């Protein structure tokens, strides 16, 4: 089937791993591939390492609602306590359909065992929170994600109306409460356009 957005990272064994969105329809899951050279890849397993959670607090009824599900765009990182975790675009099981987006989290006991945890504590405002990423910069934590309006939800910011693109939230701790700045559009468009969609940060010269 189709393959969706993912994230490539180095494991503790020095090899490269790619967490990616698999299947997509009718249910999204996370698969894992491994490479020694970033060119040739093999699946770690034929089964998902992080299958879609179909229990609360995550959505359980997308098949009945006719609204696309969300369990995609994994991002893997290491928290200050040394724990390796994964994040992805998900939806809550309650609240208005156009504001159920959340960022799911999993604990990686090892690369083959991913345990689903409660979502990050983010404001219930967005239809989707795609391609999430968290990182530390200048003493604070930043969460970036892609969002557009939909299902009757309109996203406006002080600088633009009917926005779409990459937004950001800030927190003092990655597991704490994530706050939304007044103008939280990092890069994007207005008036319903989608000229700039997804942005990600990189480390260059040892700095982000």
C-alpha positions in Angstrom: 0.0 0.0 0.0 0.9 3.7 0.2 3.7 4.9 2.4 3.5 8.2 4.3 5.8 10.6 6.1 8.4 9.3 8.6 11.7 10.1 10.2 15.2 8.7 9.9 17.4 8.5 13.0 20.5 6.7 14.3 20.0 3.8 16.7 22.3 3.0 19.6 24.0 0.3 17.4 25.3 2.9 14.9 22.8 1.8 12.2 20.2 4.0 10.6 16.5 3.5 11.2 13.5 4.9 9.4 10.1 5.0 11.1 7.4 5.5 8.5 3.7 5.6 8.0 2.4 2.4 6.5 -0.9 1.2 4.9 -2.7 4.5 5.3 -6.0 3.0 4.3 -8.2 1.8 6.0 -5.9 2.1 9.0 -2.6 3.8 9.6 0.3 2.1 11.4 4.0 2.8 12.0 6.6 0.5 10.4 10.4 0.4 10.9 13.2 -0.2 8.4 17.0 -0.4 8.9 20.0 0.6 6.8 23.8 0.6 7.2 24.4 3.2 4.4 21.1 5.2 4.1 20.7 3.8 0.6 19.6 0.2 1.1 16.8 -0.4 3.5 15.1 -3.5 4.9 12.0 -3.8 7.1 12.8 -4.7 10.7 9.5 -6.7 10.7 6.6 -7.3 8.5 4.3 -6.2 11.3 3.9 -2.6 12.6 6.1 -1.6 15.5 3.5 1.0 16.5 0.0 -0.1 15.4 -2.8 2.5 15.6 -4.3 2.8 19.0 -8.1 2.3 18.7 -8.8 3.0 22.4 -9.4 6.2 24.3 -8.0 8.7 24.7 -7.3 8.2 21.0 -10.0 8.1 18.4 -12.0 4.9 18.2 -14.8 5.6 15.7 -13.2 7.1 12.5 -14.8 4.3 10.4 -18.3 5.5 11.5 -17.7 9.2 11.2 -16.4 9.3 7.6 -13.6 11.6 8.6 -10.0 10.6 7.8 -8.2 8.9 10.7 -4.8 10.0 11.9 -1.9 7.9 13.1 1.0 9.0 11.0 4.2 11.0 10.6 6.3 9.4 13.3 9.2 11.4 14.8 11.7 9.7 17.2 13.9 11.6 19.7 15.5 11.3 23.1 14.2 13.2 26.1 16.6 14.8 28.7 16.0 11.8 31.0 17.6 9.6 28.4 14.3 7.9 27.4 13.8 7.4 23.6 10.2 8.3 22.6 8.2 8.7 19.4 5.6 11.2 18.5 3.0 11.2 15.7 -0.1 12.9 14.4 -3.2 11.5 16.1 -6.7 12.4 17.1 -8.6 12.3 20.4 -11.7 10.3 20.9 -13.8 13.2 22.1 -14.5 16.9 21.5 -15.5 18.7 18.3 -14.5 16.8 15.1 -12.5 19.9 13.8 -10.5 20.2 17.0 -9.6 16.6 18.0 -6.0 16.7 16.8 -3.3 15.7 19.3 0.3 14.4 19.3 0.5 10.8 20.4 3.5 9.5 22.2 5.2 6.1 22.6 8.0 4.9 24.8 10.7 2.9 23.1 12.0 0.3 25.5 14.0 -0.9 22.5 13.6 -0.4 18.8 11.3 -3.4 18.5 9.0 -2.6 21.5 7.0 0.6 21.4 4.5 1.3 24.2 1.7 3.8 23.5 1.4 6.6 26.1 -1.1 9.4 26.6 -0.8 12.3 24.2 1.2 15.5 24.8 -0.7 18.1 26.7 -1.6 20.5 23.8 -4.5 22.9 23.2 -7.5 21.1 21.6 -7.7 23.6 18.7 -6.6 22.0 15.4 -8.1 19.6 12.9 -4.8 17.9 12.4 -1.3 18.2 13.8 0.8 16.5 11.1 4.6 15.9 11.0 5.2 16.8 14.6 8.7 17.5 15.9 10.0 18.6 19.3 13.3 20.0 20.2 15.1 22.2 22.8 16.4 25.6 21.8 17.4 28.6 23.9 16.2 27.0 27.2 12.7 26.2 26.0 11.0 23.3 24.2 9.4 23.8 20.8 6.7 21.7 19.1 6.2 22.2 15.4 3.5 20.7 13.3 1.5 21.2 10.1 -2.1 22.2 10.2 -4.8 23.5 7.9 -8.4 24.4 8.4 -11.2 21.8 7.7 -14.5 20.4 8.7 -15.8 23.8 9.5 -12.7 24.9 11.4 -11.0 28.1 10.3 -7.5 28.9 11.5 -6.7 32.6 11.8 -3.6 34.3 13.3 -2.9 38.0 14.0 -0.9 38.3 10.8 -3.0 36.2 8.4 -6.5 34.9 7.9 -7.5 31.4 6.9 -4.0 30.1 7.5 -2.3 26.9 6.7 1.3 25.7 7.2 3.6 24.9 10.1 2.6 26.1 13.5 4.5 26.0 16.8 3.9 25.6 20.6 6.3 26.2 23.4 6.8 24.5 26.8 9.3 24.6 29.7 9.3 20.8 29.8 8.4 18.4 26.9 6.0 16.5 29.1 4.4 19.6 30.5 1.7 21.9 29.3 2.3 23.2 25.8 1.4 26.9 25.3 0.3 28.6 22.1 1.9 32.0 21.3 -0.4 34.8 20.1 0.9 34.4 16.5 1.8 30.7 16.3 2.2 30.4 12.5 5.9 29.7 11.9 5.8 29.5 8.1 2.8 29.2 5.9 0.1 31.0 3.9 -3.2 32.8 4.2 -6.5 33.0 2.4 -6.8 29.2 2.2 -3.6 28.9 0.1 -1.1 26.0 0.7 2.1 27.6 -0.7 4.2 26.5 2.3 3.1 23.3 4.1 5.6 21.4 6.2 8.8 22.8 7.8 11.3 20.9 9.9 14.4 22.1 11.8 17.9 20.7 11.2 21.2 20.7 13.2 23.9 22.5 11.2 27.4 23.1 12.5 26.4 21.6 15.8 23.5 24.0 16.4 19.8 23.9 15.6 
